[in-house]
Amino acid sequence: MEKQIIIRCSNIRKKFITDKKSNSFLQVLRGIDLEIYEGEIVSIVGSSGAGKSTLLHILGGLDKPSEGEVYWGEKNISELNDESLARLRTKEVGFVFQFHHLLPEFTALENVAMPQMILGKTLTAAQDSAKSVLPLVGLAERSNHKPSELSGGEQQRIAIARAIVNKPKVVLADEPTGNLDSATSEELFSLIQRLNKENKQTFIIATHNENLAHRSHRVLRIEDGKLFQL
């Protein structure tokens, strides 16, 4: 069966203005073409400042390219208005960041339920969905703990549960193991592999950890604003 392209981008360029008066800018991405297939794990590696996070944010609709187009299926997300883009992010994309971004005053269960609430689900329905996801990341018994009561690895697993609770097509993970020790990083990556296999979800991971990256289906490197396949 032919692989289905889930995300496609062409000629993605991104520059950041550094001085408006002199019109100085920093060119981060320099014409990137990329196809992401349904059900694969793709890791993007590169040095700090190479543009890994920038590319991830553009693919997920958190940022717009200076030039180029991003397609989700047949939909050009570069042409969507803010409301449509927000709806796409909520329904079809899950985000995992290096620093978790968990809400400290809420429990693990409440944090995981939040994306369901944003979709307009009732509190009961949202918490039921969260309860069904927490066992997948091995934290059903920690559901009533707040982030401060969880280890770094547990907080990141809660962040993954939050990212998958809406059953998105794609999960974008930006340095998900960046603050974890090697053993916890291994556990987290094994969890991503299991969720990918069991849920058929696509994962795109920006990481410094090349040892973990090479356990992905594909490894890409960003260098000098260009993308290369390893």
Secondary structure, DSSP 8 states (H G I E B T S, - for coil): ----EEEEEEEEEEEEEEETTTTEEEEEEEEEEEEEETT-EEEEE--TTSSHHHHHHHHTTSS--SEEEEEETTEEGGG--HHHHHHHHHHHEEEE-TT----TTS-HHHHHHHHHHHTT--HHHHHHHHHHHGGGGT-GGGTT--GGGS-HHHHHHHHHHHHHTT--SEEEEESTTTTS-HHHHHHHHHHHHHHHHHH--EEEEE-S-HHHHTTSSEEEEEETTEEEE-
